[in-house]
Amino acid sequence: MSGRYTALMQDAAGELVFVYGTLRRGGSNAFRMDGADFVSSGKVAGKLYAITWYPGLVLQGEGTVDGDLFRVGRDQLVALDEFEGISANEIEGAEYRRVKTEVATADDQVFAAWAYEWIGPVDESKRIISGDWLQDGRGVE
């Protein structure tokens, strides 16, 4: 992903989080982003897989994954960690890990943001080639 890199530091306003599945605007769990500030739609380098009723992002390999970039406060970030199963008491056996990645927006900016990366096994036959969970019709109730 090329383009102008926009460094946004953590501040009192919160941190950037990239969501690509049920947490996206229009997704079945979008309500969990209530109170967050929508920044932009964007893409990350990687692959997207249908795990069950939710997707998993793998930040390796050819392809891009579509999603939404939000600014969240500390409490909301903790709540998202809990939703994704990586709260302090659930690190062992977690399906995801929260990592920093680069998010490219349509206006050619690149932001550093948190994303929840799938760390479990994947089935190549369940790869979402489009990289777009909502376009593929999954995750919409």
Steps between C-alpha positions, in 0.01 A plus 500: 500500500654822391404854567551775748542367852298682762633439849229534760626461851298374790350794681214587730263448205585131480655254259430391144344159442441331163194271490430273204213269592193506720618823671489699174228752430211283382636186668313291753710633791535861380322615817821417689660798321236743633678800647811452284592762241493371142819617325490337155448187300827328426696191404775293655736253333400143575240227451148459636341168594152390604557334837134433589247787521795739531819561302868475579772729363847364428750782451721301264484409136372662184177694509320776684222504755236776515381653823429809706740711702373636833645701786404342833553592862690281746187344653363411158834344399486283813139403415607407144783287639248319717263452204786355294594266786832657592420647838762450770345172612466349153837550329573128497269334251405828334402495133628851431784729593493879483784634283598829337469507123489753219161605367482669159206729429344592165659845516848342505574547869646224715425473871646277770209326675417202717342200329387164632698232316376141487759262648312172458514260207347603168335305220605635158165390357335755732711795388295807411677600179329841482647591840165656590292321763191714444513498119517124513167505685636350819458661837191704407187423696 
